[in-house]
Amino acid sequence: MLASRYSEDVISKNMKQGERYFVAYLNSEPVAYAAFEEREADNFLGKFYVDVSIHGKGIGKQFFNFLLTQSNTAKPFRLQVNRQNFKAVNFYFKVGFVIESVGDFDIGNGYFMNDFVMARA
């Protein structure tokens, strides 16, 4: 799964198709990573990860607010998050997202992502 989403070739291809990647640093160390793409109807946040060792320190919220400055804020942000990832779901609630729908998304080889689709106007 990692190679199918995070290899250099895949990231390069995604960037050529308009996906924008960002890394946040703390004391010169990378601590967070995000990517979104501006689509016709929204900004889709496909990746947002913060090092667990710094959770609860406000860095994720600062990083997310920075992403807002880099996007077309006239369009809503959307994302998918695993329904069982309570920490992430609660984080997204704190930065203004609401649950828009629930879905089970087939990712191949008999695997499904059991996600909330969340949106932030």
GIURHU-V53422 format. One record per helix or strand of 2 or more residues. SS is the DSSP state (H for helix, E for strand). FROM is the first residue (numbers start at 1). TO is the last residue. If there is no record, write none. Layout:
BEGIN
SS FROM TO
SS FROM TO
END
This chain:
BEGIN
H 2 6
H 8 16
E 20 26
E 29 38
E 42 50
H 52 54
H 59 69
E 76 82
H 86 94
E 98 108
E 111 120
END
